[in-house]
Amino acid sequence: MSMDKVTISGFADEISQSFDEQLQVVTDLGMKYICIRSAEGKGIADYTPQEMEETLLPRMKKARVGVSSLGSAIGKIPLDDQEAFETQVAQLENLCQLCKVLECRYIRVFSFYPPKGEDPNTCGEQVLEKLKVLIQIAEKNDVILIHENEKGIFGDTGDRCKYVMDTLGGPHFKAAFDFANFVQCGEDPEKCWDQLQAHIAYIHVKDAVPNAVLNVPAGTGDGKIPQLLRRAIREEGYTGFLTLEPHLAMFNFFGAKPKVEGDKPKPPMENNPFFQKLKEEMAQPGRPKNGAEAYAIQYNALQDILGKI
């Protein structure tokens, strides 16, 4: 398949929090774009335009690497937390300015965590109202919000994603399709693709098998990535980004966080069942030893898939 039809990028913080190391690994692989979610211990929304111009941008220019999207956490908050929402509205305004600095049009967003104990299907109108506020900001700044289907948020199933996108989808609000996240929600990725195809503007390359913490290399899980990418590129004319999000090894999203006075001590991770399962999966034969190795595995898996399309 001709690579001029699609462009590979990736969440580079899965490599390292060192931005220099992120750039070194992606350029060694031949990649020209990254998605910035975090770097140097800071989430993307915590960078000011001036900081970006002075710290990260010069290094990207030197490496000749562009930005496919900003991997923000906008919408990854409780639906009923108005204070957090107001904070994120301000963050989105800042992210739009970062897009101008980075010459990037896409900002990843989510559709909020429904209140605990409530049926998510009863929260639709409230979700739509808050998303409308975000979309208005995107329209004003001429950027595109891409909604990721994420386990636990309102839009984590094909039906609810379709509801959101059919209601609000437009030039400044589109879908980012994540194969693995649908698998982890018990959804059939092919059915979800059918439901969302008209809205898909961005693709996360991540694969999974049910009931596992870590993901698996692209094409080896239940995400149906090879057949859906073939369909997208060959039959439906998809020409956007394919963004690596390996989740094949443990990695640090935001670096070490400073302790704040009054913080409650967290229970030892060794006693956490999730951590125990993670350690067991990390010990499985063939698991990558670090983020750079995981990234190369996912990149090569995607190249193999594309080579057969």
N, C-alpha and C positions, 0 to 999 in steps of 0.2 A: 504494500500500500504506500502511496506517496505521502510522506510526512508533511507536505505542504497543506494538507487538508485539515490537520489538527496540530495543536501545539501542546507539548508536555510542560507542565509546571509542577510545583509541589509545596506542601507545608514544610518549609526548610527547618523549622525548629525541632523537628523530629531527629535531625542530625545532631544538633548541639545548640546550646544557648549562645555560643560564640558565633557572631555574625560572619567573621572571617572564615571560620570553619564551614559554616553553611555554604558560603559562596564557593569555597574551594571544592567541596564535594560535588555541588551541582554543576560547576563548570567542568570538572574532570569527567563527569558523565556526559557532557555535551549539551546540557540544558541551558536555555536562554531566559527562562522566567521562573520566578518563585512566587508563592503566596506567603505574605508576611503575617504570621499570627503572633509571634513574640520573638524577641532577640535581645541579647545582653541583659536578660533578667527582667525585661519589661514587656507587657502586653502591648499590642499595636495601638490600642486606644489611649495608652498613657504617653505616647510620643506627641510632642507638639510639632507643628510644621517646621519651626525653626530647628528643633532638635533633629528632625529627619533630614533637613537640608545640610546640617553640619556634621552629622554622625554616620548615618547609614547610606544616604544617597551617594556621596562621593565614592564609597566603596563599591556600590552597585554599578556606577558609571565606569569605574576602573575595570571591573570584571565583565562589563557589557551584559549585565543581567537586568531584565525588566521585571515588573510586578504584574502578575495576572489578577490578583485579588487581595483584599485585606481580610484576614481571617478573624473578624471581630466576634465578640461574645454577645453582641446586641440581641436581645430577646431571650437570652439564656438566664432568665430570672423568673421568680414567681409572678404569675399573672396578676395577683392581688397586691403586689408590693409597689405602690405608687411612687414612693420615694426613690426606689431603685430605678424605676422607669424614667423618672425625671432626670436622674443622673445619666442614664443611657441616652436620652434625647440629646443632652449636651455632648456626650461622647460621639454620637453620630455626626453632629455638626462638625466636630473636630476631625473625624475620620473623612468627611467629605473634603475638607481642606487638605488632608494628607493625600487623597486621591489626586488632587491637582498637582501637588508637588511631585508625585510619583508617576504621573500620567497613566493612572489606573482608573478603570470605570466600575469595577465590581467590588461590593462589600457584602461579605457573608453575614446573614442574620438568621435568627430562629423565631419560633412563634410561642414562646413562653411556657413555663411549667404550670399546668392546671393546679388549683388548690388540692391539697392532699385529701383523699377520701371522696372527691367529687368525680362524677362521670365526665371525662373530657368533652364528650359530645354536647354537654350543656353549656360549654364555655365559648362557643363559636363567636357569638356576637361581640363579646368583650375582647376576644383576640383580634377580631377584625378592626375594632375601633382603635386599638393601640397600634396595629400595623399601619392603619391609615395615616397616623401621625408621622410614623417613620417614612412612609412613602412620600408624603408631602415634602419632607426634608430632602429626600433623594431627587425629587422632581426639581426643586428649587436649585439644587447644585448640579443637576444633570449627571447623576451617577445612577447605577443600577444595583438595587438590593437583590441578592440571590438567597432564597430561602432554602436552608438545608433541612432535610428530614433527619431528625435526631431523636434517639430513643428517650422517651419521657416527656418531650415537649408536646404541645397540642398537635402539631403537624408531624407526627411520627408514623402514621399509617397512610396508605395510598388514598383512602377515602377522605381523610381530613386534609391531606395536602391538596387534593383535587378541589375540595371545598374552598380552601384559602385561595388557591391560584385561579380557579374559575371566577371567584368573586372579585379579587383584587389585582389579578395579573395584568400586566401592561408593559409599556416601554421601560418603566423604572422599577418593576418588581417581577422577577422571574424565578425559576426553580433551579437549584443546584441539586443534582441527583446523586445520592450516595447509596451504592449497592449494599454495602455491609450493614448500614444502619437499618435498612428495610429487613434484611435477613434477621438481625438481632431483635426485631419487633415481631417476628413470625410472619412477615409479609412475603409474598411472591414478587421478586424484583421485576419480572416480566409484566405481570399484571399492573404493577405500579408505574412502569414505563408507559404502558398503554394509556393509563389514566392521566399522566403528566406530560406526555411527549410534546404537546403543543406549547408548553411553557418552559421546557428545559433549555437553559442557555449556558450551563456549566456542569461539569461532571467531576466527581471525586472518585479516584481510583483506589478503592478499598474493598477487600473481600473478607468474608466471614463464614464460619460454620456456627450453628446454634449452640448455645450454652457454653461458649468459650469467652474468656476475657480478652485475650490477644487475638488479633486478626491473622489471616493467612495470606500468602502471596496471591496477587491478582490472578484469577483464572483457576485457582485450586479450591475455592470454597463454593458456597451456594448462591453467590451473587449473580451468576449467569453473565459475567462480564464479557467473555469472548463473543457470545451470540448477540448480546445487546449492543456492544460497540460496533460489530459488523453491521447490524441493522441501522444504527444511528449514522454511521459514516457512509456506508454503501447505498442504503435505501432512502434515508431521510435527509441526507446532505449536511450532517453535523460538521461544523468547521471551527468549533470553539476550543477551549482549553480542556485538557485531561490532567487533572491535578492529583499528584501522588499524595496519599495520606496513609502510609504503610501500617502504623499501629502494630508492627511486628515485634517490637522490643519496648522495654520501659524507656521513657524519656521524660524530660522535665519541661513542661509547657512554659513556665514563667520564671524559672530560676529560683533561687532562694528568696523567700519572702521575709522581710524584717519582722521581728516580734513586736507586737504592739502591747503596751501596758494594759492589763485587764483581759488579755486573751486567755481563754480557758485552755488548760493543758489537754492535748489530744491523747486518746488511749494509744498504747504501743501498737505499731503497725503489725508486729508479730502476732497479735491477738485478733487481727482483723481477718475474717474468712475470705474476703475479696483478695487481700494481700497474699494469703496462703495459696489461693488458687493461682494467682499471678505467678508466684514463685515456682509452683509446680509446672506451669506452662512454659516458663522461661527455661526450665531445666530439660525440656524435651529435646531430643536429638535434632540437630539442624537449625535450631533457633539462632538468629543473629546475636552477636555478642554486644553490639552497640548500635547507635542510631545510624551511623554512616553505612555500616554493613546492611542494616535493614533497608535503608534507602536504595542502595545499589540492587538489592534483591528485587524490590518492587519495581524499580526502573527497568531492569532486565526482563522481568515477567511481563510488563506492559509492552516492551519492545517486541517480545516474542508473540504476544497476541496480535499486535498491529501488523507484524510481518506475515501473518496468516490471513489477514483480511483482504 
